[in-house]
Amino acid sequence: MLICAGVGYCYVLRKAAEADSVWLVSANEIELEETDEILGQGTYGEVIRANFRGTPVAVKRVVARRMKGAGGTGSSLRSGSMEIMRILSRLRHPCIITIMGAVIDSKMDPLIVLELMELGSLHSLIHNQTLLLEVDMFVWMLLDVVQGVRFLHSSKPQVIHGDLKSKNVLVDSNLRAKVADFGLSLVKRVSFWEEASEGTGTIAWMAPELLHGGNNSPQSDIYSFGIILNEVFSREEPYQGEDLKAVMVEVMNLQRTEMKRPVIAECCPADVKGLIRDCWNKETDLRPSLAEI
């Protein structure tokens, strides 16, 4: 019996190693461009332009100190990152960013190889004062976001984004939008107070139940989508010009008769205004589903 168990265990390890070999890559396979161009910076690290096996790509360098839920540093961080990548490497959909591989090494911060999205983030397009796209173009991108998040919610195991915002939606040269950074929300991040102090702004898109320490859920992603929807029509950052710490305290106050939310853009059609308010409902069960949106 012991011999059979040992053989079975070795077989499982071999199959796991074979599966990992599909996405696990060496740092030597990634060539950073001479300009070391930073494409973006976010909650978990920075994104730089690079080449991978002859293909232009984006590489996300994950900052270890922000990956508290994955163990922080060393072997525990490597183990946590491996588990996350085993989930994410299987996800494929036209409306989510393609993860091409990852470097997981205890001696360095994790590197995640992503397809290159030529037009950058939805956030940069919304707030670009030179390239003024029509609202209709953004609506098509929002429909892509809905499809991408809906796919994540229906995947097995279910993936809740937990950090959905316009900066985490990337756009290609055909103006097709793809949801990004959905995997790193599986780990616990730095405190919201620290994020507010650093000005990363993630809390501006976050549902009040998450600010209270609640778990990520499909409904919390719906709330964040409502923030993005209003951002598209208003062309303003949520709570623009306000102190984020003060905003967080007010958003978290569930006893208020009138909940603290961004000002809805006047140019919004009536039905869109109604949808935005529904997405922001403090009662999570009353928020619409992605199918209804």
Phi and psi in degrees as GROMACS dihedral restraints (atoms count N, CA, C in turn):
[ dihedral_restraints ]
;  ai    aj    ak    al  type     phi  dphi    fc
    3     4     5     6     1   -62.9    20    10
    4     5     6     7     1   -38.6    20    10
    6     7     8     9     1   -64.9    20    10
    7     8     9    10     1   -43.1    20    10
    9    10    11    12     1   -62.9    20    10
   10    11    12    13     1   -41.8    20    10
   12    13    14    15     1   -63.8    20    10
   13    14    15    16     1   -40.6    20    10
   15    16    17    18     1   -64.7    20    10
   16    17    18    19     1   -42.4    20    10
   18    19    20    21     1   -63.2    20    10
   19    20    21    22     1   -42.9    20    10
   21    22    23    24     1   -62.6    20    10
   22    23    24    25     1   -40.9    20    10
   24    25    26    27     1   -64.9    20    10
   25    26    27    28     1   -42.5    20    10
   27    28    29    30     1   -63.6    20    10
   28    29    30    31     1   -36.4    20    10
   30    31    32    33     1   -64.7    20    10
   31    32    33    34     1   -43.8    20    10
   33    34    35    36     1   -62.0    20    10
   34    35    36    37     1   -43.4    20    10
   36    37    38    39     1   -62.5    20    10
   37    38    39    40     1   -41.0    20    10
   39    40    41    42     1   -65.4    20    10
   40    41    42    43     1   -42.2    20    10
   42    43    44    45     1   -65.8    20    10
   43    44    45    46     1   -37.5    20    10
   45    46    47    48     1   -64.8    20    10
   46    47    48    49     1   -41.2    20    10
   48    49    50    51     1   -64.6    20    10
   49    50    51    52     1   -38.2    20    10
   51    52    53    54     1   -65.4    20    10
   52    53    54    55     1   -39.9    20    10
   54    55    56    57     1   -66.9    20    10
   55    56    57    58     1   -40.6    20    10
   57    58    59    60     1   -65.9    20    10
   58    59    60    61     1   -31.1    20    10
   60    61    62    63     1   -64.5    20    10
   61    62    63    64     1   -18.4    20    10
   63    64    65    66     1   -67.5    20    10
   64    65    66    67     1   -37.0    20    10
   66    67    68    69     1  -115.6    20    10
   67    68    69    70     1   -19.2    20    10
   69    70    71    72     1   -77.9    20    10
   70    71    72    73     1   119.5    20    10
   72    73    74    75     1  -124.2    20    10
   73    74    75    76     1   164.2    20    10
   75    76    77    78     1   -89.9    20    10
   76    77    78    79     1   147.7    20    10
   78    79    80    81     1   -61.1    20    10
   79    80    81    82     1   -25.8    20    10
   81    82    83    84     1   -67.3    20    10
   82    83    84    85     1   -19.0    20    10
   84    85    86    87     1   -82.1    20    10
   85    86    87    88     1    -7.8    20    10
   87    88    89    90     1  -105.6    20    10
   88    89    90    91     1   121.8    20    10
   90    91    92    93     1  -109.8    20    10
   91    92    93    94     1   111.7    20    10
   93    94    95    96     1   -73.4    20    10
   94    95    96    97     1   141.5    20    10
   96    97    98    99     1   -71.7    20    10
   97    98    99   100     1   152.8    20    10
   99   100   101   102     1   -58.0    20    10
  100   101   102   103     1   -33.2    20    10
  102   103   104   105     1   -73.5    20    10
  103   104   105   106     1   -16.6    20    10
  105   106   107   108     1    50.4    20    10
  106   107   108   109     1    44.7    20    10
  108   109   110   111     1   -64.7    20    10
  109   110   111   112     1   128.2    20    10
  111   112   113   114     1   -90.6    20    10
  112   113   114   115     1   116.8    20    10
  114   115   116   117     1   -83.1    20    10
  115   116   117   118     1   -25.9    20    10
  117   118   119   120     1  -176.0    20    10
  118   119   120   121     1   159.8    20    10
  120   121   122   123     1  -133.3    20    10
  121   122   123   124     1   141.4    20    10
  123   124   125   126     1  -147.6    20    10
  124   125   126   127     1  -160.7    20    10
  126   127   128   129     1   -58.1    20    10
  127   128   129   130     1   -38.2    20    10
  129   130   131   132     1  -107.2    20    10
  130   131   132   133     1    -5.0    20    10
  132   133   134   135     1   159.7    20    10
  133   134   135   136     1  -152.4    20    10
  135   136   137   138     1  -129.1    20    10
  136   137   138   139     1   155.9    20    10
  138   139   140   141     1  -114.9    20    10
  139   140   141   142     1   128.3    20    10
  141   142   143   144     1  -124.5    20    10
  142   143   144   145     1   154.2    20    10
  144   145   146   147     1   -81.0    20    10
  145   146   147   148     1   141.4    20    10
  147   148   149   150     1  -156.4    20    10
  148   149   150   151     1  -179.8    20    10
  150   151   152   153     1  -122.0    20    10
  151   152   153   154     1   138.5    20    10
  153   154   155   156     1  -133.2    20    10
  154   155   156   157     1   112.2    20    10
  156   157   158   159     1    53.4    20    10
  157   158   159   160     1    40.5    20    10
  159   160   161   162     1    84.8    20    10
  160   161   162   163     1     4.5    20    10
  162   163   164   165     1  -115.5    20    10
  163   164   165   166     1   131.6    20    10
  165   166   167   168     1   -63.0    20    10
  166   167   168   169     1   131.2    20    10
  168   169   170   171     1  -140.1    20    10
  169   170   171   172     1   173.0    20    10
  171   172   173   174     1  -110.6    20    10
  172   173   174   175     1   138.3    20    10
  174   175   176   177     1  -120.1    20    10
  175   176   177   178     1   123.2    20    10
  177   178   179   180     1   -93.7    20    10
  178   179   180   181     1   119.2    20    10
  180   181   182   183     1   -93.2    20    10
  181   182   183   184     1   112.6    20    10
  183   184   185   186     1   -86.5    20    10
  184   185   186   187     1   126.3    20    10
  186   187   188   189     1   -80.5    20    10
  187   188   189   190     1   119.7    20    10
  189   190   191   192     1   -59.3    20    10
  190   191   192   193     1   -37.0    20    10
  192   193   194   195     1   -66.8    20    10
  193   194   195   196     1   -18.4    20    10
  195   196   197   198     1   -90.4    20    10
  196   197   198   199     1    -6.3    20    10
  198   199   200   201     1   -98.9    20    10
  199   200   201   202     1    53.7    20    10
  201   202   203   204     1   -61.5    20    10
  202   203   204   205     1   -36.9    20    10
  204   205   206   207     1   -72.0    20    10
  205   206   207   208     1   -14.3    20    10
  207   208   209   210     1   -97.8    20    10
  208   209   210   211     1     7.8    20    10
  210   211   212   213     1   109.9    20    10
  211   212   213   214     1   -10.6    20    10
  213   214   215   216     1    91.7    20    10
  214   215   216   217     1   -73.4    20    10
  216   217   218   219     1  -147.1    20    10
  217   218   219   220     1   171.3    20    10
  219   220   221   222     1    67.2    20    10
  220   221   222   223     1  -148.3    20    10
  222   223   224   225     1   -65.2    20    10
  223   224   225   226     1   -33.9    20    10
  225   226   227   228     1   -67.5    20    10
  226   227   228   229     1   -37.8    20    10
  228   229   230   231     1   -64.9    20    10
  229   230   231   232     1   -42.6    20    10
  231   232   233   234     1   -60.9    20    10
  232   233   234   235     1   -44.6    20    10
  234   235   236   237     1   -62.8    20    10
  235   236   237   238     1   -44.7    20    10
  237   238   239   240     1   -64.3    20    10
  238   239   240   241     1   -40.9    20    10
  240   241   242   243     1   -66.0    20    10
  241   242   243   244     1   -37.5    20    10
  243   244   245   246     1   -61.8    20    10
  244   245   246   247     1   -44.0    20    10
  246   247   248   249     1   -63.1    20    10
  247   248   249   250     1   -41.7    20    10
  249   250   251   252     1   -63.8    20    10
  250   251   252   253     1   -44.8    20    10
  252   253   254   255     1   -65.8    20    10
  253   254   255   256     1   -31.0    20    10
  255   256   257   258     1   -63.7    20    10
  256   257   258   259     1   -29.2    20    10
  258   259   260   261     1   -79.9    20    10
  259   260   261   262     1   -49.0    20    10
  261   262   263   264     1   -70.6    20    10
  262   263   264   265     1   -32.2    20    10
  264   265   266   267     1   -65.0    20    10
  265   266   267   268     1   -17.9    20    10
  267   268   269   270     1   -90.9    20    10
  268   269   270   271     1    -9.3    20    10
  270   271   272   273     1   -84.4    20    10
  271   272   273   274     1   122.3    20    10
  273   274   275   276     1  -137.6    20    10
  274   275   276   277     1   124.1    20    10
  276   277   278   279     1  -161.7    20    10
  277   278   279   280     1   145.3    20    10
  279   280   281   282     1   -60.2    20    10
  280   281   282   283     1   -19.6    20    10
  282   283   284   285     1  -109.5    20    10
  283   284   285   286     1    15.2    20    10
  285   286   287   288     1  -126.9    20    10
  286   287   288   289     1   149.8    20    10
  288   289   290   291     1   -64.9    20    10
  289   290   291   292     1   139.2    20    10
  291   292   293   294     1   -83.5    20    10
  292   293   294   295     1   124.3    20    10
  294   295   296   297     1   -93.6    20    10
  295   296   297   298     1   114.1    20    10
  297   298   299   300     1   -88.4    20    10
  298   299   300   301     1   -21.0    20    10
  300   301   302   303     1   168.9    20    10
  301   302   303   304     1  -179.9    20    10
  303   304   305   306     1  -155.3    20    10
  304   305   306   307     1   149.6    20    10
  306   307   308   309     1  -104.2    20    10
  307   308   309   310     1   115.2    20    10
  309   310   311   312     1  -118.4    20    10
  310   311   312   313     1   104.8    20    10
  312   313   314   315     1  -140.8    20    10
  313   314   315   316     1   128.4    20    10
  315   316   317   318     1   -63.6    20    10
  316   317   318   319     1   -14.8    20    10
  318   319   320   321     1   -90.9    20    10
  319   320   321   322     1    -2.2    20    10
  321   322   323   324     1  -150.9    20    10
  322   323   324   325     1   162.3    20    10
  324   325   326   327     1   -64.8    20    10
  325   326   327   328     1   144.8    20    10
  327   328   329   330     1   -60.1    20    10
  328   329   330   331     1   143.9    20    10
  330   331   332   333     1  -119.4    20    10
  331   332   333   334     1   129.0    20    10
  333   334   335   336     1  -114.4    20    10
  334   335   336   337     1   124.1    20    10
  336   337   338   339     1   -91.5    20    10
  337   338   339   340     1   122.3    20    10
  339   340   341   342     1  -122.5    20    10
  340   341   342   343     1   154.6    20    10
  342   343   344   345     1   -62.5    20    10
  343   344   345   346     1   147.3    20    10
  345   346   347   348     1   -85.1    20    10
  346   347   348   349     1   125.1    20    10
  348   349   350   351     1  -105.2    20    10
  349   350   351   352     1   110.0    20    10
  351   352   353   354     1   -62.5    20    10
  352   353   354   355     1   -33.2    20    10
  354   355   356   357     1   -94.5    20    10
  355   356   357   358     1     5.4    20    10
  357   358   359   360     1    77.3    20    10
  358   359   360   361     1  -147.3    20    10
  360   361   362   363     1   -91.8    20    10
  361   362   363   364     1   157.0    20    10
  363   364   365   366     1   -58.9    20    10
  364   365   366   367     1   -37.5    20    10
  366   367   368   369     1   -57.4    20    10
  367   368   369   370     1   -46.3    20    10
  369   370   371   372     1   -66.5    20    10
  370   371   372   373     1   -32.5    20    10
  372   373   374   375     1   -73.4    20    10
  373   374   375   376     1   -40.0    20    10
  375   376   377   378     1   -60.9    20    10
  376   377   378   379     1   -41.2    20    10
  378   379   380   381     1  -101.7    20    10
  379   380   381   382     1    14.2    20    10
  381   382   383   384     1   -80.4    20    10
  382   383   384   385     1   116.5    20    10
  384   385   386   387     1   -83.4    20    10
  385   386   387   388     1    -8.9    20    10
  387   388   389   390     1   -95.1    20    10
  388   389   390   391     1   -47.8    20    10
  390   391   392   393     1   -97.7    20    10
  391   392   393   394     1    95.2    20    10
  393   394   395   396     1   -95.4    20    10
  394   395   396   397     1    98.8    20    10
  396   397   398   399     1   -81.4    20    10
  397   398   399   400     1   149.0    20    10
  399   400   401   402     1   -68.7    20    10
  400   401   402   403     1   151.8    20    10
  402   403   404   405     1   -57.7    20    10
  403   404   405   406     1   -35.8    20    10
  405   406   407   408     1   -57.6    20    10
  406   407   408   409     1   -36.6    20    10
  408   409   410   411     1   -65.0    20    10
  409   410   411   412     1   -39.7    20    10
  411   412   413   414     1   -69.7    20    10
  412   413   414   415     1   -33.1    20    10
  414   415   416   417     1   -61.7    20    10
  415   416   417   418     1   -41.6    20    10
  417   418   419   420     1   -61.4    20    10
  418   419   420   421     1   -38.9    20    10
  420   421   422   423     1   -65.5    20    10
  421   422   423   424     1   -38.8    20    10
  423   424   425   426     1   -64.6    20    10
  424   425   426   427     1   -35.6    20    10
  426   427   428   429     1   -63.8    20    10
  427   428   429   430     1   -36.2    20    10
  429   430   431   432     1   -62.6    20    10
  430   431   432   433     1   -41.0    20    10
  432   433   434   435     1   -61.3    20    10
  433   434   435   436     1   -44.6    20    10
  435   436   437   438     1   -58.1    20    10
  436   437   438   439     1   -45.8    20    10
  438   439   440   441     1   -65.3    20    10
  439   440   441   442     1   -40.6    20    10
  441   442   443   444     1   -65.3    20    10
  442   443   444   445     1   -47.1    20    10
  444   445   446   447     1   -67.2    20    10
  445   446   447   448     1   -37.1    20    10
  447   448   449   450     1   -61.2    20    10
  448   449   450   451     1   -39.5    20    10
  450   451   452   453     1   -63.9    20    10
  451   452   453   454     1   -43.8    20    10
  453   454   455   456     1   -60.8    20    10
  454   455   456   457     1   -42.7    20    10
  456   457   458   459     1   -67.0    20    10
  457   458   459   460     1   -27.4    20    10
  459   460   461   462     1   -93.7    20    10
  460   461   462   463     1    -4.5    20    10
  462   463   464   465     1   -72.1    20    10
  463   464   465   466     1   161.0    20    10
  465   466   467   468     1  -121.1    20    10
  466   467   468   469     1   114.3    20    10
  468   469   470   471     1   -70.0    20    10
  469   470   471   472     1   156.8    20    10
  471   472   473   474     1   -63.4    20    10
  472   473   474   475     1   138.0    20    10
  474   475   476   477     1  -115.3    20    10
  475   476   477   478     1   116.8    20    10
  477   478   479   480     1   -95.7    20    10
  478   479   480   481     1   133.6    20    10
  480   481   482   483     1   -64.4    20    10
  481   482   483   484     1   -60.2    20    10
  483   484   485   486     1    80.8    20    10
  484   485   486   487     1   -10.4    20    10
  486   487   488   489     1  -143.7    20    10
  487   488   489   490     1    40.5    20    10
  489   490   491   492     1   -75.2    20    10
  490   491   492   493     1   123.8    20    10
  492   493   494   495     1  -159.7    20    10
  493   494   495   496     1   167.8    20    10
  495   496   497   498     1   -63.2    20    10
  496   497   498   499     1   -26.1    20    10
  498   499   500   501     1   -72.5    20    10
  499   500   501   502     1   -18.9    20    10
  501   502   503   504     1  -102.2    20    10
  502   503   504   505     1    19.1    20    10
  504   505   506   507     1  -118.0    20    10
  505   506   507   508     1   121.0    20    10
  507   508   509   510     1  -108.5    20    10
  508   509   510   511     1   152.6    20    10
  510   511   512   513     1  -126.8    20    10
  511   512   513   514     1   134.4    20    10
  513   514   515   516     1   -93.6    20    10
  514   515   516   517     1  -176.9    20    10
  516   517   518   519     1   -68.0    20    10
  517   518   519   520     1   -15.7    20    10
  519   520   521   522     1   -95.9    20    10
  520   521   522   523     1    10.9    20    10
  522   523   524   525     1    63.0    20    10
  523   524   525   526     1    28.9    20    10
  525   526   527   528     1   -93.5    20    10
  526   527   528   529     1   133.2    20    10
  528   529   530   531     1   -98.3    20    10
  529   530   531   532     1   145.5    20    10
  531   532   533   534     1  -135.2    20    10
  532   533   534   535     1   138.4    20    10
  534   535   536   537     1   -77.3    20    10
  535   536   537   538     1   133.7    20    10
  537   538   539   540     1  -127.0    20    10
  538   539   540   541     1   171.0    20    10
  540   541   542   543     1    60.7    20    10
  541   542   543   544     1    22.0    20    10
  543   544   545   546     1   -73.3    20    10
  544   545   546   547     1   -24.1    20    10
  546   547   548   549     1   -80.5    20    10
  547   548   549   550     1   -34.9    20    10
  549   550   551   552     1   -70.7    20    10
  550   551   552   553     1   -12.8    20    10
  552   553   554   555     1   -74.0    20    10
  553   554   555   556     1    -4.6    20    10
  555   556   557   558     1   -75.4    20    10
  556   557   558   559     1   -12.1    20    10
  558   559   560   561     1  -109.9    20    10
  559   560   561   562     1   161.6    20    10
  561   562   563   564     1   -81.8    20    10
  562   563   564   565     1   132.4    20    10
  564   565   566   567     1   -98.9    20    10
  565   566   567   568     1  -176.7    20    10
  567   568   569   570     1   -64.1    20    10
  568   569   570   571     1   165.9    20    10
  570   571   572   573     1   -64.3    20    10
  571   572   573   574     1   152.9    20    10
  573   574   575   576     1   -63.2    20    10
  574   575   576   577     1   -33.7    20    10
  576   577   578   579     1   -62.9    20    10
  577   578   579   580     1   -39.7    20    10
  579   580   581   582     1   -66.3    20    10
  580   581   582   583     1   -40.1    20    10
  582   583   584   585     1   -62.9    20    10
  583   584   585   586     1   -41.5    20    10
  585   586   587   588     1   -63.8    20    10
  586   587   588   589     1   -39.1    20    10
  588   589   590   591     1   -67.2    20    10
  589   590   591   592     1   -36.3    20    10
  591   592   593   594     1   -80.6    20    10
  592   593   594   595     1   -11.3    20    10
  594   595   596   597     1    76.1    20    10
  595   596   597   598     1    22.1    20    10
  597   598   599   600     1   -69.7    20    10
  598   599   600   601     1   -25.6    20    10
  600   601   602   603     1    80.0    20    10
  601   602   603   604     1     0.7    20    10
  603   604   605   606     1   -56.2    20    10
  604   605   606   607     1   -38.3    20    10
  606   607   608   609     1   -62.5    20    10
  607   608   609   610     1   -22.7    20    10
  609   610   611   612     1   -64.4    20    10
  610   611   612   613     1   -23.7    20    10
  612   613   614   615     1  -100.4    20    10
  613   614   615   616     1    -2.9    20    10
  615   616   617   618     1   -89.7    20    10
  616   617   618   619     1   143.4    20    10
  618   619   620   621     1   -69.2    20    10
  619   620   621   622     1   147.8    20    10
  621   622   623   624     1   -59.0    20    10
  622   623   624   625     1   -34.2    20    10
  624   625   626   627     1   -65.2    20    10
  625   626   627   628     1   -30.0    20    10
  627   628   629   630     1   -73.2    20    10
  628   629   630   631     1   -36.6    20    10
  630   631   632   633     1   -65.4    20    10
  631   632   633   634     1   -26.2    20    10
  633   634   635   636     1   -81.7    20    10
  634   635   636   637     1    -0.2    20    10
  636   637   638   639     1    94.2    20    10
  637   638   639   640     1     9.0    20    10
  639   640   641   642     1   -72.9    20    10
  640   641   642   643     1   170.1    20    10
  642   643   644   645     1   -82.2    20    10
  643   644   645   646     1   151.7    20    10
  645   646   647   648     1   -59.7    20    10
  646   647   648   649     1   146.0    20    10
  648   649   650   651     1  -151.7    20    10
  649   650   651   652     1   164.9    20    10
  651   652   653   654     1   -55.4    20    10
  652   653   654   655     1   -35.4    20    10
  654   655   656   657     1   -68.0    20    10
  655   656   657   658     1   -31.8    20    10
  657   658   659   660     1   -70.2    20    10
  658   659   660   661     1   -33.0    20    10
  660   661   662   663     1   -67.5    20    10
  661   662   663   664     1   -35.1    20    10
  663   664   665   666     1   -62.7    20    10
  664   665   666   667     1   -42.8    20    10
  666   667   668   669     1   -57.1    20    10
  667   668   669   670     1   -48.1    20    10
  669   670   671   672     1   -62.2    20    10
  670   671   672   673     1   -37.3    20    10
  672   673   674   675     1   -61.5    20    10
  673   674   675   676     1   -39.2    20    10
  675   676   677   678     1   -61.2    20    10
  676   677   678   679     1   -37.0    20    10
  678   679   680   681     1   -64.6    20    10
  679   680   681   682     1   -43.5    20    10
  681   682   683   684     1   -63.7    20    10
  682   683   684   685     1   -42.6    20    10
  684   685   686   687     1   -58.3    20    10
  685   686   687   688     1   -45.5    20    10
  687   688   689   690     1   -67.5    20    10
  688   689   690   691     1   -35.4    20    10
  690   691   692   693     1   -61.2    20    10
  691   692   693   694     1   -38.3    20    10
  693   694   695   696     1   -62.9    20    10
  694   695   696   697     1   -43.5    20    10
  696   697   698   699     1   -79.2    20    10
  697   698   699   700     1   -34.0    20    10
  699   700   701   702     1   -83.6    20    10
  700   701   702   703     1   -24.3    20    10
  702   703   704   705     1    59.2    20    10
  703   704   705   706     1    28.3    20    10
  705   706   707   708     1  -127.8    20    10
  706   707   708   709     1   152.2    20    10
  708   709   710   711     1   -64.1    20    10
  709   710   711   712     1   144.2    20    10
  711   712   713   714     1   -61.3    20    10
  712   713   714   715     1   131.9    20    10
  714   715   716   717     1    59.9    20    10
  715   716   717   718     1    35.9    20    10
  717   718   719   720     1   -56.4    20    10
  718   719   720   721     1   130.5    20    10
  720   721   722   723     1    84.1    20    10
  721   722   723   724     1    -3.8    20    10
  723   724   725   726     1   -98.0    20    10
  724   725   726   727     1   157.5    20    10
  726   727   728   729     1   -76.0    20    10
  727   728   729   730     1   123.3    20    10
  729   730   731   732     1   -64.9    20    10
  730   731   732   733     1   -34.5    20    10
  732   733   734   735     1   -63.9    20    10
  733   734   735   736     1   -43.1    20    10
  735   736   737   738     1   -65.8    20    10
  736   737   738   739     1   -39.3    20    10
  738   739   740   741     1   -60.4    20    10
  739   740   741   742     1   -45.6    20    10
  741   742   743   744     1   -60.0    20    10
  742   743   744   745     1   -42.4    20    10
  744   745   746   747     1   -60.9    20    10
  745   746   747   748     1   -42.8    20    10
  747   748   749   750     1   -70.7    20    10
  748   749   750   751     1   -40.9    20    10
  750   751   752   753     1   -63.5    20    10
  751   752   753   754     1   -36.7    20    10
  753   754   755   756     1   -72.6    20    10
  754   755   756   757     1   -17.8    20    10
  756   757   758   759     1   -77.4    20    10
  757   758   759   760     1    92.6    20    10
  759   760   761   762     1   -77.2    20    10
  760   761   762   763     1    -5.5    20    10
  762   763   764   765     1   -86.7    20    10
  763   764   765   766     1   -11.0    20    10
  765   766   767   768     1   -65.7    20    10
  766   767   768   769     1   139.3    20    10
  768   769   770   771     1   -65.9    20    10
  769   770   771   772     1   -46.0    20    10
  771   772   773   774     1  -105.9    20    10
  772   773   774   775     1   113.3    20    10
  774   775   776   777     1   -71.6    20    10
  775   776   777   778     1   143.1    20    10
  777   778   779   780     1   -71.1    20    10
  778   779   780   781     1   118.4    20    10
  780   781   782   783     1  -145.0    20    10
  781   782   783   784     1   163.1    20    10
  783   784   785   786     1   -61.3    20    10
  784   785   786   787     1   156.5    20    10
  786   787   788   789     1   -72.0    20    10
  787   788   789   790     1   126.6    20    10
  789   790   791   792     1   -73.8    20    10
  790   791   792   793     1   134.4    20    10
  792   793   794   795     1   -61.7    20    10
  793   794   795   796     1   135.1    20    10
  795   796   797   798     1   -62.8    20    10
  796   797   798   799     1   -29.8    20    10
  798   799   800   801     1   -75.3    20    10
  799   800   801   802     1    -5.4    20    10
  801   802   803   804     1   -66.5    20    10
  802   803   804   805     1   133.7    20    10
  804   805   806   807     1   -60.4    20    10
  805   806   807   808     1   155.4    20    10
  807   808   809   810     1   -57.7    20    10
  808   809   810   811     1   -40.8    20    10
  810   811   812   813     1   -68.6    20    10
  811   812   813   814     1   -32.2    20    10
  813   814   815   816     1   -70.5    20    10
  814   815   816   817     1   -40.3    20    10
  816   817   818   819     1   -58.0    20    10
  817   818   819   820     1   -43.5    20    10
  819   820   821   822     1   -62.4    20    10
  820   821   822   823     1   -41.2    20    10
  822   823   824   825     1   -63.9    20    10
  823   824   825   826     1   -43.3    20    10
  825   826   827   828     1   -59.1    20    10
  826   827   828   829     1   -47.1    20    10
  828   829   830   831     1   -62.6    20    10
  829   830   831   832     1   -38.5    20    10
  831   832   833   834     1   -63.9    20    10
  832   833   834   835     1   -41.0    20    10
  834   835   836   837     1   -64.1    20    10
  835   836   837   838     1   -30.4    20    10
  837   838   839   840     1   -88.0    20    10
  838   839   840   841     1     0.1    20    10
  840   841   842   843     1   -53.2    20    10
  841   842   843   844     1   133.4    20    10
  843   844   845   846     1   -68.6    20    10
  844   845   846   847     1   -22.6    20    10
  846   847   848   849     1   -86.7    20    10
  847   848   849   850     1   108.6    20    10
  849   850   851   852     1   -59.9    20    10
  850   851   852   853     1   -33.4    20    10
  852   853   854   855     1   -70.3    20    10
  853   854   855   856     1   -15.9    20    10
  855   856   857   858     1   -94.5    20    10
  856   857   858   859     1    -4.1    20    10
  858   859   860   861     1   -74.1    20    10
  859   860   861   862     1   146.7    20    10
  861   862   863   864     1   -69.1    20    10
  862   863   864   865     1   158.2    20    10
  864   865   866   867     1   -84.8    20    10
  865   866   867   868     1   165.9    20    10
  867   868   869   870     1   -63.6    20    10
  868   869   870   871     1   -32.3    20    10
  870   871   872   873     1   -64.4    20    10
  871   872   873   874     1   -35.8    20    10
  873   874   875   876     1   -73.6    20    10
  874   875   876   877     1   -32.5    20    10
